[in-house]
Amino acid sequence: MQARTNGVAAALSAAALAALLTGCSGAAPAPEAAAPAPASASATGDRAHELEQLRAAIAAPAQPFSAALGVESQDDRNHVRGNGTVNVSDVQTSAMGLHSLTKDGLLTLNVTTTRDAVYTQVDGAAWQKHERQPGSVLVIDHRPLVQTLLQRGPDAYRGLQKLRGMNGGTAYHLVGELPVAEVADALGSTLRQQIAEHRIEQCDTDLLVDSAGRLSRLELTCAGDGYRAVSSLNLGEYGPSSDVPPPSDL
């Protein structure tokens, strides 16, 4: 059972998951974004003003928050989907429920990450406590990615896009290719290894950033040499910062 747990944890390589992930089944899924807008579309028609607002939002000091979180990661070997909650602050905490489909079958993994430990539960078995790696993050800092895309030129910005979910709102939409080295932390160790083996150097990047400068969606598609990996993260229903406690049924 322990070997199986470690194998699945290594395969969970969505953008929110840096090491052993986080999880608590039954949490609300993050809302999906609306269909991508054409490159020339904009809710206000003033793209220069929107870009100015986006740059200001990204440059402002990041504020702690909690959010609903949805992740998905897929290549020709594994398919992982999950949802839960995450708290993004000085130390990120989270609770998620994940389903992993591999050649060995379907496996359910609940993972809760607190400030000082990671708790995992496989297929309803007893919870296991693991030491958390110092400095590990669950949601990467997206601001350097946004800045790099904006430096590429005006075509990287695709306008404003409506967000679905109870709170609604709009987000700035950016797309473009980024070097694997710049998005590596969002891919996880398993996908990074596969991408390196296939000598893939660039990943198509699709980003949504809300009006407060927070990440709403990050989707990466890395393809080449007959291999294709897709990793996505969705955040929504933002709220006040609140650390996730250990599982209540330990």
N, C-alpha and C positions, 0 to 999 in steps of 0.2 A: 504493500500500500504506500509506504514512504517513497519508494522509487517512482511509483506512478504519480504521486503528488508532485515530486520534483520535476518530472518530465513535463507535466501539464503546466506548472508554473513557469517553466522556461519557455513554453510555447506562447504564453500570453504576452504579446508584444504590441498591443495597441498603444496609442500615443500617451495615454494616461498612466501607463504601467511601466515602471522603471526596473523593478526587481521582482518581488513576489506579489505585486499588485495589492488591491484592496477589495473587500467584498462583503456584502450582506444581501441575501436574496430578498426579493420582494420590493426593493426600492423602486421609486418611480423612474421611468426612463427619461432621459433628456429629450427635449423636443427636437424634431427635425426642422431643418431650415427649408424655406421655400425654394422652388426651382431656381437655378442660377439665372441672373438677369443678363441680357446681352451686354456686350462690352460698352455700348454707347448709352445704356440705360442709366438713369439716376432719378431718385425720388424728387430732388429739388431742381435738377437741371444745372446746378452750379457745381461742377466737379472740382474746380479750384478751391472753392470754399469747403467742400467736403474733405478734400485732401488736407487742408489746413487744420480742420477739426480733428481728423484722424491723427495727424502728427502730434497735435497737442494732447490728445488722449493717451497716445503711446508714451509721450515724454513725461506725463504727470506721474508722481509717485504711485506705485501700485498699492491698492487698498485690500486688506483681507476680506474674503467672502466665502460663503458656502454655495454649493450649486448641485443640481441633479447632473449626473454624469452617465453618458452612454459611450461604449467603446466597441469596436469591431476590428478584427485582424484576420486576414486570410491570404494564404498562398496555396501552392499545390499540395501541401502536406497537412496543414492545420486550418481550422476555421473556429475562431473564438468570438463570442458575443457576450456582452454583459451590460448591466446597468446598476446604478447605485447613487451614492452621494459622495461629495468630496469637500473638504475644507482647505482652502488655499490661504496660507498665512506663513509665518516664519518657519513652521514645521507643518507640512501637509499631512492630513489624516483622511481616511476614507473607509467606506464600507460598500462592498460590491458582491453581486451574485453573477457568476460567469458560467457559460456552457461551452465546453471545448469538444469539437468533433475531429477526431484523428483516425488513422487506420485501425487503432485499437478500440474505437467506438466512442460513444458519447459519455462525457464526464461532467459532473456539476461541481463547481468549486466556489465556496464562499470564502472571502478574504476580508479581514478587517485590519486596517493599519492604524495604530495609535501613535502617539509621539515617540514611544520607546520600544514598540514590539509589533510583530505581524502575526495574526492569528489566522489559520487556515482550517477549513473543514471540507473534506472530500466525500461526495455522495452521502451526506447525512451522518457520517461517522463523527467521533469525538473531535473537538477542536484541538489543534496543535499550536503551541506557541513557539515563535521563532524570533531570534534577535534581529532587530532592524538595522540595516546598514546606515552608518552615519552619513548625513547629507543627501540621502535618497529623496527624490521628488516623484510625485505622481502626475502632475501636470507641468509640462515644461514652460519656461519663459518664452512666450511667442513673440515678444517685442523685437528681438534681433531678426527674426524671420521677416516680420513686417518691414523693418527698415531696409533689409537687403532687397526685398521685392520692390519697394518704392524707388530704390536707387537704380533699378533696371530700366525705369522709364514709365510713361503714363499708361501704357498698355497693361501693366500689372494690376491697375485699379479698375474694377468692373462696376463701380457704382454702389448705391445703397440697396439693401435687400431686406425684406420683411422677415422677422423671426416668428415662428409658431410657438405656441405654448400659452399658459395662463397670463404671463406678463407681457407677451408680445414684444414690441420694440423693433428697431432696425439695427442692421449691422453693416459695416464696411466690408466689401468683398474684394479679395485679392487672389490672383492666380499667377503661377509661373514655375519655372524649373529652379530647383535649388540643389547645390552639391550635397551628396549623401552626408558628408562630414558635418554640415550645418543642421541636419535634421536627425542625426543619429540617435540622440537621446529620446526622440519621439517614436523610434522604431522598436526598441527593445533588442536584447542580445540575440535572440534566435533569428529574427529577420535581418539584423545587421550581418550576422555570419553568412546567411544565404546570399544576401546582396553582394557581400565581398567576394564570395566564391564565384558568382556570376559576373564579377567585375563591372557592376552597374555604378555609374558615377553621378547620375542625376536622378532626382525624384520630382515628378509633377506635384505641385503643392497647391492646395485650395484652402484658403483661410477666410474665416468670418470673425470680425472683431466688433463687439458691441459699442454703443455710444460712450460707455465708460472706459473703454480701452481694454475690456476683458475678452479673453478668448471665448468664442462661441462655437467654432468648428475648426478642426484641422484634419484634412484628409491628404494622405500621401500615397502616390502610386509610383512604385519603383519597378521598372520593367526593362528586360534585355536578356539576350542570350537564351531565349526560350523560357525565361522565368518572369513571373509577375506577382508582386506582393502589394496588397492594399491595406492601409492602416488608417482608421478614422477615430476621432474623438469629438463628442458633442457635449457642450455645457449649456445649461439653461436654468430658469427659475432661480436666479441668484437671490441670496439672502444674507443675513448677518453672519459673520464668522462664528463658528461653533465647533470645537474639537469633537471628533468621533470617539466615543468610549469603547472599551473592550466589549466583545459579545456578551449579552446578558445570560446566555445559556451555557456558559463554560462548565 
